């Protein structure tokens, strides 16, 4: 049994990752935005997106 290989980077608040030399993916915590054949394509896509910051749930008047 082999151990999965994870390559992961961050750009503009997005995760750019590849598992077991598969396609490169651009993701947020709960959403995959795109899948690319090369790391360069994925990084260019992430660079073209507006900066991402996870929303904080603020519950007022509790």
N, CA, C and O atoms as a Maestro MAE file, in Angstrom:
{
 s_m_m2io_version
 :::
 2.0.0
}

f_m_ct {
 s_m_title
 :::
 protein
 m_atom[248] {
  # First column is atom index #
  i_m_mmod_type
  r_m_x_coord
  r_m_y_coord
  r_m_z_coord
  i_m_residue_number
  s_m_chain_name
  s_m_pdb_residue_name
  s_m_pdb_atom_name
  i_m_atomic_number
  :::
  1 25 0.847 -1.176 0.000 1 A "UNK " " N  " 7
  2 3 0.000 0.000 0.000 1 A "UNK " " CA " 6
  3 2 0.895 1.241 0.000 1 A "UNK " " C  " 6
  4 15 1.840 1.332 0.783 1 A "UNK " " O  " 8
  5 25 0.594 2.178 -0.869 2 A "UNK " " N  " 7
  6 3 1.415 3.382 -0.953 2 A "UNK " " CA " 6
  7 2 0.772 4.537 -0.202 2 A "UNK " " C  " 6
  8 15 -0.438 4.557 0.028 2 A "UNK " " O  " 8
  9 25 1.595 5.479 0.168 3 A "UNK " " N  " 7
  10 3 1.133 6.653 0.888 3 A "UNK " " CA " 6
  11 2 0.817 7.748 -0.137 3 A "UNK " " C  " 6
  12 15 1.636 8.002 -1.021 3 A "UNK " " O  " 8
  13 25 -0.338 8.400 -0.045 4 A "UNK " " N  " 7
  14 3 -0.672 9.467 -0.985 4 A "UNK " " CA " 6
  15 2 0.325 10.620 -0.895 4 A "UNK " " C  " 6
  16 15 0.772 10.977 0.195 4 A "UNK " " O  " 8
  17 25 0.668 11.194 -2.038 5 A "UNK " " N  " 7
  18 3 1.590 12.326 -2.109 5 A "UNK " " CA " 6
  19 2 0.779 13.588 -2.344 5 A "UNK " " C  " 6
  20 15 0.001 13.654 -3.296 5 A "UNK " " O  " 8
  21 25 0.946 14.591 -1.492 6 A "UNK " " N  " 7
  22 3 0.195 15.835 -1.590 6 A "UNK " " CA " 6
  23 2 1.155 16.981 -1.849 6 A "UNK " " C  " 6
  24 15 2.098 17.188 -1.085 6 A "UNK " " O  " 8
  25 25 0.923 17.730 -2.923 7 A "UNK " " N  " 7
  26 3 1.644 18.971 -3.208 7 A "UNK " " CA " 6
  27 2 0.643 20.099 -3.026 7 A "UNK " " C  " 6
  28 15 -0.398 20.126 -3.683 7 A "UNK " " O  " 8
  29 25 0.962 21.040 -2.122 8 A "UNK " " N  " 7
  30 3 -0.012 22.076 -1.792 8 A "UNK " " CA " 6
  31 2 0.678 23.424 -1.640 8 A "UNK " " C  " 6
  32 15 1.734 23.529 -1.016 8 A "UNK " " O  " 8
  33 25 0.065 24.454 -2.221 9 A "UNK " " N  " 7
  34 3 0.554 25.831 -2.116 9 A "UNK " " CA " 6
  35 2 -0.639 26.754 -1.896 9 A "UNK " " C  " 6
  36 15 -1.789 26.340 -2.042 9 A "UNK " " O  " 8
  37 25 -0.366 27.980 -1.550 10 A "UNK " " N  " 7
  38 3 -1.413 28.981 -1.374 10 A "UNK " " CA " 6
  39 2 -1.096 30.189 -2.250 10 A "UNK " " C  " 6
  40 15 0.058 30.603 -2.363 10 A "UNK " " O  " 8
  41 25 -2.133 30.746 -2.866 11 A "UNK " " N  " 7
  42 3 -1.979 31.988 -3.627 11 A "UNK " " CA " 6
  43 2 -3.268 32.777 -3.521 11 A "UNK " " C  " 6
  44 15 -4.344 32.250 -3.801 11 A "UNK " " O  " 8
  45 25 -3.170 34.034 -3.119 12 A "UNK " " N  " 7
  46 3 -4.328 34.930 -2.981 12 A "UNK " " CA " 6
  47 2 -5.399 34.360 -2.063 12 A "UNK " " C  " 6
  48 15 -6.571 34.707 -2.210 12 A "UNK " " O  " 8
  49 25 -5.039 33.508 -1.134 13 A "UNK " " N  " 7
  50 3 -6.011 32.918 -0.221 13 A "UNK " " CA " 6
  51 2 -6.615 31.621 -0.721 13 A "UNK " " C  " 6
  52 15 -7.449 31.035 -0.030 13 A "UNK " " O  " 8
  53 25 -6.222 31.150 -1.899 14 A "UNK " " N  " 7
  54 3 -6.735 29.907 -2.474 14 A "UNK " " CA " 6
  55 2 -5.707 28.797 -2.291 14 A "UNK " " C  " 6
  56 15 -4.505 29.058 -2.265 14 A "UNK " " O  " 8
  57 25 -6.176 27.569 -2.164 15 A "UNK " " N  " 7
  58 3 -5.297 26.407 -2.123 15 A "UNK " " CA " 6
  59 2 -5.077 25.929 -3.553 15 A "UNK " " C  " 6
  60 15 -6.026 25.777 -4.323 15 A "UNK " " O  " 8
  61 25 -3.816 25.694 -3.896 16 A "UNK " " N  " 7
  62 3 -3.450 25.114 -5.194 16 A "UNK " " CA " 6
  63 2 -2.798 23.788 -4.851 16 A "UNK " " C  " 6
  64 15 -1.734 23.763 -4.232 16 A "UNK " " O  " 8
  65 25 -3.430 22.671 -5.252 17 A "UNK " " N  " 7
  66 3 -2.928 21.378 -4.801 17 A "UNK " " CA " 6
  67 2 -3.033 20.300 -5.868 17 A "UNK " " C  " 6
  68 15 -3.808 20.393 -6.820 17 A "UNK " " O  " 8
  69 25 -2.215 19.274 -5.661 18 A "UNK " " N  " 7
  70 3 -2.216 18.099 -6.524 18 A "UNK " " CA " 6
  71 2 -1.995 16.884 -5.635 18 A "UNK " " C  " 6
  72 15 -1.165 16.915 -4.727 18 A "UNK " " O  " 8
  73 25 -2.742 15.814 -5.897 19 A "UNK " " N  " 7
  74 3 -2.610 14.583 -5.130 19 A "UNK " " CA " 6
  75 2 -2.148 13.477 -6.073 19 A "UNK " " C  " 6
  76 15 -2.747 13.253 -7.125 19 A "UNK " " O  " 8
  77 25 -1.079 12.788 -5.686 20 A "UNK " " N  " 7
  78 3 -0.529 11.673 -6.465 20 A "UNK " " CA " 6
  79 2 -0.253 12.040 -7.926 20 A "UNK " " C  " 6
  80 15 -0.573 11.277 -8.837 20 A "UNK " " O  " 8
  81 25 0.341 13.209 -8.136 21 A "UNK " " N  " 7
  82 3 0.704 13.683 -9.481 21 A "UNK " " CA " 6
  83 2 -0.499 13.763 -10.411 21 A "UNK " " C  " 6
  84 15 -0.348 13.657 -11.629 21 A "UNK " " O  " 8
  85 25 -1.677 13.947 -9.856 22 A "UNK " " N  " 7
  86 3 -2.891 14.107 -10.655 22 A "UNK " " CA " 6
  87 2 -3.035 15.548 -11.101 22 A "UNK " " C  " 6
  88 15 -2.075 16.316 -11.035 22 A "UNK " " O  " 8
  89 25 -4.222 15.926 -11.554 23 A "UNK " " N  " 7
  90 3 -4.423 17.301 -12.007 23 A "UNK " " CA " 6
  91 2 -4.272 18.293 -10.852 23 A "UNK " " C  " 6
  92 15 -4.548 17.969 -9.697 23 A "UNK " " O  " 8
  93 25 -3.834 19.491 -11.184 24 A "UNK " " N  " 7
  94 3 -3.717 20.563 -10.200 24 A "UNK " " CA " 6
  95 2 -5.085 21.195 -10.022 24 A "UNK " " C  " 6
  96 15 -5.789 21.444 -11.001 24 A "UNK " " O  " 8
  97 25 -5.468 21.460 -8.762 25 A "UNK " " N  " 7
  98 3 -6.784 22.014 -8.463 25 A "UNK " " CA " 6
  99 2 -6.637 23.318 -7.693 25 A "UNK " " C  " 6
  100 15 -5.736 23.474 -6.869 25 A "UNK " " O  " 8
  101 25 -7.533 24.243 -7.977 26 A "UNK " " N  " 7
  102 3 -7.615 25.503 -7.235 26 A "UNK " " CA " 6
  103 2 -8.891 25.428 -6.418 26 A "UNK " " C  " 6
  104 15 -9.978 25.256 -6.968 26 A "UNK " " O  " 8
  105 25 -8.758 25.557 -5.088 27 A "UNK " " N  " 7
  106 3 -9.889 25.336 -4.185 27 A "UNK " " CA " 6
  107 2 -9.943 26.386 -3.085 27 A "UNK " " C  " 6
  108 15 -8.954 27.051 -2.775 27 A "UNK " " O  " 8
  109 25 -11.140 26.512 -2.505 28 A "UNK " " N  " 7
  110 3 -11.314 27.173 -1.223 28 A "UNK " " CA " 6
  111 2 -11.604 26.050 -0.237 28 A "UNK " " C  " 6
  112 15 -11.527 24.877 -0.603 28 A "UNK " " O  " 8
  113 25 -11.929 26.380 0.979 29 A "UNK " " N  " 7
  114 3 -12.180 25.328 1.959 29 A "UNK " " CA " 6
  115 2 -13.326 24.404 1.553 29 A "UNK " " C  " 6
  116 15 -13.254 23.196 1.783 29 A "UNK " " O  " 8
  117 25 -14.379 24.954 0.954 30 A "UNK " " N  " 7
  118 3 -15.531 24.125 0.635 30 A "UNK " " CA " 6
  119 2 -15.892 24.046 -0.839 30 A "UNK " " C  " 6
  120 15 -16.965 23.551 -1.182 30 A "UNK " " O  " 8
  121 25 -15.002 24.531 -1.732 31 A "UNK " " N  " 7
  122 3 -15.384 24.607 -3.134 31 A "UNK " " CA " 6
  123 2 -14.165 24.417 -4.037 31 A "UNK " " C  " 6
  124 15 -13.111 25.002 -3.785 31 A "UNK " " O  " 8
  125 25 -14.299 23.610 -5.080 32 A "UNK " " N  " 7
  126 3 -13.241 23.473 -6.075 32 A "UNK " " CA " 6
  127 2 -13.581 24.395 -7.228 32 A "UNK " " C  " 6
  128 15 -14.662 24.295 -7.809 32 A "UNK " " O  " 8
  129 25 -12.662 25.296 -7.566 33 A "UNK " " N  " 7
  130 3 -12.919 26.306 -8.584 33 A "UNK " " CA " 6
  131 2 -12.434 25.897 -9.968 33 A "UNK " " C  " 6
  132 15 -12.991 26.342 -10.972 33 A "UNK " " O  " 8
  133 25 -11.411 25.059 -10.036 34 A "UNK " " N  " 7
  134 3 -10.899 24.655 -11.340 34 A "UNK " " CA " 6
  135 2 -9.899 23.535 -11.221 34 A "UNK " " C  " 6
  136 15 -9.329 23.302 -10.156 34 A "UNK " " O  " 8
  137 25 -9.687 22.831 -12.341 35 A "UNK " " N  " 7
  138 3 -8.753 21.719 -12.404 35 A "UNK " " CA " 6
  139 2 -7.895 21.920 -13.651 35 A "UNK " " C  " 6
  140 15 -8.421 22.219 -14.722 35 A "UNK " " O  " 8
  141 25 -6.568 21.756 -13.517 36 A "UNK " " N  " 7
  142 3 -5.640 22.094 -14.586 36 A "UNK " " CA " 6
  143 2 -4.582 21.008 -14.758 36 A "UNK " " C  " 6
  144 15 -4.269 20.275 -13.820 36 A "UNK " " O  " 8
  145 25 -4.037 20.917 -15.968 37 A "UNK " " N  " 7
  146 3 -3.033 19.903 -16.277 37 A "UNK " " CA " 6
  147 2 -1.663 20.248 -15.694 37 A "UNK " " C  " 6
  148 15 -0.886 19.345 -15.383 37 A "UNK " " O  " 8
  149 25 -1.354 21.529 -15.542 38 A "UNK " " N  " 7
  150 3 -0.029 21.904 -15.045 38 A "UNK " " CA " 6
  151 2 -0.136 22.846 -13.851 38 A "UNK " " C  " 6
  152 15 -1.143 23.528 -13.660 38 A "UNK " " O  " 8
  153 25 0.917 22.864 -13.065 39 A "UNK " " N  " 7
  154 3 0.988 23.746 -11.908 39 A "UNK " " CA " 6
  155 2 0.960 25.206 -12.343 39 A "UNK " " C  " 6
  156 15 0.340 26.040 -11.684 39 A "UNK " " O  " 8
  157 25 1.625 25.517 -13.444 40 A "UNK " " N  " 7
  158 3 1.691 26.892 -13.934 40 A "UNK " " CA " 6
  159 2 0.302 27.417 -14.310 40 A "UNK " " C  " 6
  160 15 -0.027 28.568 -14.019 40 A "UNK " " O  " 8
  161 25 -0.511 26.577 -14.955 41 A "UNK " " N  " 7
  162 3 -1.875 26.984 -15.313 41 A "UNK " " CA " 6
  163 2 -2.707 27.242 -14.061 41 A "UNK " " C  " 6
  164 15 -3.450 28.222 -13.998 41 A "UNK " " O  " 8
  165 25 -2.585 26.372 -13.074 42 A "UNK " " N  " 7
  166 3 -3.347 26.524 -11.831 42 A "UNK " " CA " 6
  167 2 -2.919 27.782 -11.082 42 A "UNK " " C  " 6
  168 15 -3.765 28.505 -10.556 42 A "UNK " " O  " 8
  169 25 -1.621 28.049 -11.028 43 A "UNK " " N  " 7
  170 3 -1.130 29.241 -10.345 43 A "UNK " " CA " 6
  171 2 -1.573 30.514 -11.074 43 A "UNK " " C  " 6
  172 15 -1.918 31.506 -10.431 43 A "UNK " " O  " 8
  173 25 -1.564 30.491 -12.394 44 A "UNK " " N  " 7
  174 3 -2.018 31.651 -13.169 44 A "UNK " " CA " 6
  175 2 -3.505 31.913 -12.923 44 A "UNK " " C  " 6
  176 15 -3.920 33.064 -12.791 44 A "UNK " " O  " 8
  177 25 -4.302 30.850 -12.863 45 A "UNK " " N  " 7
  178 3 -5.727 31.002 -12.588 45 A "UNK " " CA " 6
  179 2 -5.945 31.584 -11.191 45 A "UNK " " C  " 6
  180 15 -6.742 32.507 -11.022 45 A "UNK " " O  " 8
  181 25 -5.241 31.051 -10.194 46 A "UNK " " N  " 7
  182 3 -5.386 31.550 -8.821 46 A "UNK " " CA " 6
  183 2 -4.939 33.007 -8.727 46 A "UNK " " C  " 6
  184 15 -5.528 33.788 -7.979 46 A "UNK " " O  " 8
  185 25 -3.905 33.377 -9.477 47 A "UNK " " N  " 7
  186 3 -3.417 34.757 -9.455 47 A "UNK " " CA " 6
  187 2 -4.421 35.712 -10.095 47 A "UNK " " C  " 6
  188 15 -4.476 36.887 -9.733 47 A "UNK " " O  " 8
  189 25 -5.212 35.215 -11.040 48 A "UNK " " N  " 7
  190 3 -6.171 36.079 -11.724 48 A "UNK " " CA " 6
  191 2 -7.447 36.307 -10.922 48 A "UNK " " C  " 6
  192 15 -8.221 37.210 -11.239 48 A "UNK " " O  " 8
  193 25 -7.675 35.495 -9.882 49 A "UNK " " N  " 7
  194 3 -8.876 35.633 -9.057 49 A "UNK " " CA " 6
  195 2 -8.698 36.746 -8.030 49 A "UNK " " C  " 6
  196 15 -7.572 37.040 -7.630 49 A "UNK " " O  " 8
  197 25 -9.795 37.368 -7.598 50 A "UNK " " N  " 7
  198 3 -9.674 38.355 -6.513 50 A "UNK " " CA " 6
  199 2 -9.259 37.659 -5.224 50 A "UNK " " C  " 6
  200 15 -9.543 36.476 -5.037 50 A "UNK " " O  " 8
  201 25 -8.598 38.378 -4.345 51 A "UNK " " N  " 7
  202 3 -8.155 37.801 -3.082 51 A "UNK " " CA " 6
  203 2 -9.303 37.175 -2.314 51 A "UNK " " C  " 6
  204 15 -10.388 37.751 -2.239 51 A "UNK " " O  " 8
  205 25 -9.078 36.008 -1.745 52 A "UNK " " N  " 7
  206 3 -10.124 35.280 -1.017 52 A "UNK " " CA " 6
  207 2 -9.842 35.323 0.470 52 A "UNK " " C  " 6
  208 15 -8.717 35.091 0.912 52 A "UNK " " O  " 8
  209 25 -10.878 35.622 1.235 53 A "UNK " " N  " 7
  210 3 -10.808 35.550 2.693 53 A "UNK " " CA " 6
  211 2 -12.078 34.876 3.159 53 A "UNK " " C  " 6
  212 15 -13.175 35.294 2.789 53 A "UNK " " O  " 8
  213 25 -11.948 33.845 3.962 54 A "UNK " " N  " 7
  214 3 -13.120 33.114 4.450 54 A "UNK " " CA " 6
  215 2 -14.020 34.058 5.237 54 A "UNK " " C  " 6
  216 15 -13.545 34.894 6.006 54 A "UNK " " O  " 8
  217 25 -15.303 33.914 5.036 55 A "UNK " " N  " 7
  218 3 -16.260 34.745 5.760 55 A "UNK " " CA " 6
  219 2 -16.388 34.277 7.193 55 A "UNK " " C  " 6
  220 15 -16.331 33.084 7.492 55 A "UNK " " O  " 8
  221 25 -16.560 35.236 8.056 56 A "UNK " " N  " 7
  222 3 -16.762 34.944 9.471 56 A "UNK " " CA " 6
  223 2 -18.235 35.170 9.785 56 A "UNK " " C  " 6
  224 15 -18.779 36.244 9.528 56 A "UNK " " O  " 8
  225 25 -18.864 34.156 10.338 57 A "UNK " " N  " 7
  226 3 -20.287 34.299 10.697 57 A "UNK " " CA " 6
  227 2 -20.412 35.159 11.940 57 A "UNK " " C  " 6
  228 15 -20.008 34.760 13.032 57 A "UNK " " O  " 8
  229 25 -20.970 36.332 11.761 58 A "UNK " " N  " 7
  230 3 -21.213 37.224 12.899 58 A "UNK " " CA " 6
  231 2 -22.702 37.189 13.192 58 A "UNK " " C  " 6
  232 15 -23.520 37.622 12.380 58 A "UNK " " O  " 8
  233 25 -23.033 36.683 14.333 59 A "UNK " " N  " 7
  234 3 -24.439 36.602 14.721 59 A "UNK " " CA " 6
  235 2 -24.725 37.712 15.725 59 A "UNK " " C  " 6
  236 15 -24.234 37.687 16.853 59 A "UNK " " O  " 8
  237 25 -25.528 38.686 15.299 60 A "UNK " " N  " 7
  238 3 -25.831 39.835 16.147 60 A "UNK " " CA " 6
  239 2 -27.092 39.583 16.961 60 A "UNK " " C  " 6
  240 15 -27.957 38.798 16.573 60 A "UNK " " O  " 8
  241 25 -27.175 40.257 18.081 61 A "UNK " " N  " 7
  242 3 -28.377 40.222 18.943 61 A "UNK " " CA " 6
  243 2 -28.734 38.832 19.433 61 A "UNK " " C  " 6
  244 15 -29.877 38.397 19.294 61 A "UNK " " O  " 8
  245 25 -27.798 38.156 19.986 62 A "UNK " " N  " 7
  246 3 -28.126 36.838 20.545 62 A "UNK " " CA " 6
  247 2 -28.248 36.899 22.021 62 A "UNK " " C  " 6
  248 15 -28.520 35.883 22.661 62 A "UNK " " O  " 8
  :::
 }
 m_bond[247] {
  # First column is bond index #
  i_m_from
  i_m_to
  i_m_order
  :::
  1 1 2 1
  2 2 3 1
  3 3 4 2
  4 3 5 1
  5 5 6 1
  6 6 7 1
  7 7 8 2
  8 7 9 1
  9 9 10 1
  10 10 11 1
  11 11 12 2
  12 11 13 1
  13 13 14 1
  14 14 15 1
  15 15 16 2
  16 15 17 1
  17 17 18 1
  18 18 19 1
  19 19 20 2
  20 19 21 1
  21 21 22 1
  22 22 23 1
  23 23 24 2
  24 23 25 1
  25 25 26 1
  26 26 27 1
  27 27 28 2
  28 27 29 1
  29 29 30 1
  30 30 31 1
  31 31 32 2
  32 31 33 1
  33 33 34 1
  34 34 35 1
  35 35 36 2
  36 35 37 1
  37 37 38 1
  38 38 39 1
  39 39 40 2
  40 39 41 1
  41 41 42 1
  42 42 43 1
  43 43 44 2
  44 43 45 1
  45 45 46 1
  46 46 47 1
  47 47 48 2
  48 47 49 1
  49 49 50 1
  50 50 51 1
  51 51 52 2
  52 51 53 1
  53 53 54 1
  54 54 55 1
  55 55 56 2
  56 55 57 1
  57 57 58 1
  58 58 59 1
  59 59 60 2
  60 59 61 1
  61 61 62 1
  62 62 63 1
  63 63 64 2
  64 63 65 1
  65 65 66 1
  66 66 67 1
  67 67 68 2
  68 67 69 1
  69 69 70 1
  70 70 71 1
  71 71 72 2
  72 71 73 1
  73 73 74 1
  74 74 75 1
  75 75 76 2
  76 75 77 1
  77 77 78 1
  78 78 79 1
  79 79 80 2
  80 79 81 1
  81 81 82 1
  82 82 83 1
  83 83 84 2
  84 83 85 1
  85 85 86 1
  86 86 87 1
  87 87 88 2
  88 87 89 1
  89 89 90 1
  90 90 91 1
  91 91 92 2
  92 91 93 1
  93 93 94 1
  94 94 95 1
  95 95 96 2
  96 95 97 1
  97 97 98 1
  98 98 99 1
  99 99 100 2
  100 99 101 1
  101 101 102 1
  102 102 103 1
  103 103 104 2
  104 103 105 1
  105 105 106 1
  106 106 107 1
  107 107 108 2
  108 107 109 1
  109 109 110 1
  110 110 111 1
  111 111 112 2
  112 111 113 1
  113 113 114 1
  114 114 115 1
  115 115 116 2
  116 115 117 1
  117 117 118 1
  118 118 119 1
  119 119 120 2
  120 119 121 1
  121 121 122 1
  122 122 123 1
  123 123 124 2
  124 123 125 1
  125 125 126 1
  126 126 127 1
  127 127 128 2
  128 127 129 1
  129 129 130 1
  130 130 131 1
  131 131 132 2
  132 131 133 1
  133 133 134 1
  134 134 135 1
  135 135 136 2
  136 135 137 1
  137 137 138 1
  138 138 139 1
  139 139 140 2
  140 139 141 1
  141 141 142 1
  142 142 143 1
  143 143 144 2
  144 143 145 1
  145 145 146 1
  146 146 147 1
  147 147 148 2
  148 147 149 1
  149 149 150 1
  150 150 151 1
  151 151 152 2
  152 151 153 1
  153 153 154 1
  154 154 155 1
  155 155 156 2
  156 155 157 1
  157 157 158 1
  158 158 159 1
  159 159 160 2
  160 159 161 1
  161 161 162 1
  162 162 163 1
  163 163 164 2
  164 163 165 1
  165 165 166 1
  166 166 167 1
  167 167 168 2
  168 167 169 1
  169 169 170 1
  170 170 171 1
  171 171 172 2
  172 171 173 1
  173 173 174 1
  174 174 175 1
  175 175 176 2
  176 175 177 1
  177 177 178 1
  178 178 179 1
  179 179 180 2
  180 179 181 1
  181 181 182 1
  182 182 183 1
  183 183 184 2
  184 183 185 1
  185 185 186 1
  186 186 187 1
  187 187 188 2
  188 187 189 1
  189 189 190 1
  190 190 191 1
  191 191 192 2
  192 191 193 1
  193 193 194 1
  194 194 195 1
  195 195 196 2
  196 195 197 1
  197 197 198 1
  198 198 199 1
  199 199 200 2
  200 199 201 1
  201 201 202 1
  202 202 203 1
  203 203 204 2
  204 203 205 1
  205 205 206 1
  206 206 207 1
  207 207 208 2
  208 207 209 1
  209 209 210 1
  210 210 211 1
  211 211 212 2
  212 211 213 1
  213 213 214 1
  214 214 215 1
  215 215 216 2
  216 215 217 1
  217 217 218 1
  218 218 219 1
  219 219 220 2
  220 219 221 1
  221 221 222 1
  222 222 223 1
  223 223 224 2
  224 223 225 1
  225 225 226 1
  226 226 227 1
  227 227 228 2
  228 227 229 1
  229 229 230 1
  230 230 231 1
  231 231 232 2
  232 231 233 1
  233 233 234 1
  234 234 235 1
  235 235 236 2
  236 235 237 1
  237 237 238 1
  238 238 239 1
  239 239 240 2
  240 239 241 1
  241 241 242 1
  242 242 243 1
  243 243 244 2
  244 243 245 1
  245 245 246 1
  246 246 247 1
  247 247 248 2
  :::
 }
}
